[in-house]
Amino acid sequence: MNWNLIKSVSVMGISALALSSSIEAKPAKDSKPEVVPGQFIVRLKNGVRARNAEMAISSMLKQTLGVSGILSVESLAMDSRIQKVTIRDAKAATAALQTLRSNPQIRYAEPNYIYRKLVTPNDTDFALQWDMVNTGQADKAGQVGTPGSDIHVSPVWDRGITGSRNMLVAVIDTGVDYNHDDLRDNIYTNPNEIAGDGIDNDNNGIVDDIHGANFVDGGVGTNASMDDNEHGTHCAGTIGAVGNNGVGLVGVNWQVSILPVKFLSAEGSGSSEGAINAIKYATRMGAKVLSNSWGGGPFSEALRDAIQESNDAGALFVAAAGNSANNNDTRPSYPASYSIPNIVSVAATDNKDRIASFSNYGRSSVHVAAPGVNILSTVPGNRYDTFSGTSMACPHVAGMAALLWSENPTMKAVDIKDRLMNTSVPVNGLRTKSAARGRVDMLNAIDNVVPPNPWPADAEFNDFSYALESAHPYVDNLKAPYQVRIPGARFIRVFFEKIDTEAGYDYVAISDASGVEVERISGTMENYMTDFVQGDTLNLKFVTDMSITQWGFKISKLQVVY
């Protein structure tokens, strides 16, 4: 099996989601997804054996490319039903892909997409874990926090609820430094493998996977899952740095079993093949929680299938929402945006319970929000460092899921997900940023306390006639303000009969009388009700840039609570 995938390839595809909150650069428009040149992930329809599949795919391509055009057709390490096709002549790749996709025997054929980590700057001056216990201390940037803007885990620890080593959590990332003084007691050791004998003792498809496995360049040796980047070790520390051991810091779980599954390289990048193998391996090993702080590629049916298998196996798939300040409702970010029941998509917050400036969000597609700005955790070499990103928010939720599950072992993955969402603390500034409309809370989750809703119910709103629409199509470089004032109103919200703008660039902003923005609407939607502003005045602002102009918007009514 040749797993040499991306070492010589410059990559910017799906990536580990750690990012500095100061990065505000506008992403390139119409950017193409990064792929491994000349490689495809292919699966025939059900009922075809692996060997027969390889022969069938080769036969299809020979008719288009000739015998010399195909370099190899080989099954994936963790699923022989899926084949990786390598084309010798990259120029012929388009024709090859079209040939495969047009064949009725093929279930799917897609490029071997590239994934990569988004790197955050290294700083070592932040020594307090505000994310676990926020007393109002300043973070590394000097921002004074709001007390209580944390995951509220300390009261749970005080009850003696600190986790269990029977709970297996897969960190699918750049690997983990399993020798770190603050992690090694919580690293999973495979009891069915003999280290260094070169034999797959437990018949799981991987040789010598003592502490997890490596799907970068096909490495599967004893030290295969060691972190050569820092990102994966940082995520692991948030989930399960050993507690009460007098060393460094503490994870959400003081005791847990962390399974390192490496598919992102030292540069922080990986491919579809690696991601699929990693997810299938973690599922096969029985991980209950899969922590995934990576993303950036387009929709992949092959990747979706792998996550679906984790769902079918009863695992929870926790995913970082992304670091592009993007609305995932209108512009999906994968893998967080796949519509699979076991996925928990996580946005990032700061130490004042505000959405992080870089964090993706989505009122329906992002499920919860958790701390992700200036988070202190473990990094390789018995060191500690402070990173920011939805990568850092994701392991908080993965760790909380593991802690909750350790206390409630009969719960199912969807029950854990629902519990974390329903028990989140309502936060005014997070109302439109996730389905939970607030920030996760460990004590509420353990006690199954659903906080009261402080906001008006839908039934309290009354229709109020109002008509406003843009030009069709609208014009470039527009900054058009509008104000709605309803004397005596306590809450106001707007109904868009239609909005059609360049997603991510042209938008309508909704703010209150003091200018505090409550929602920004962009992309294409119909019959969309915005979030509300408090008070008798609602401000709208239509902003466009100077490239693509689309249909615009039409507002047909307001809704008001008096």
Helices and strands as residue ranges (DSSP letters): E 15-17, E 35-44, H 50-65, G 67-69, E 70-76, E 79-87, G 90-92, H 93-102, E 106-118, H 154-158, E 163-173, G 184-186, E 213-214, H 231-240, E 255-262, E 269-271, H 272-284, E 289-292, E 294-295, H 301-312, E 316-320, E 343-349, E 368-371, E 375-379, E 383-387, H 390-407, H 413-422, E 425-426, G 428-430, E 438-439, H 442-447, G 458-460, E 462-469, E 479-485, E 491-500, E 507-512, E 517-521, E 524-529, E 533-534, E 537-543, E 552-561
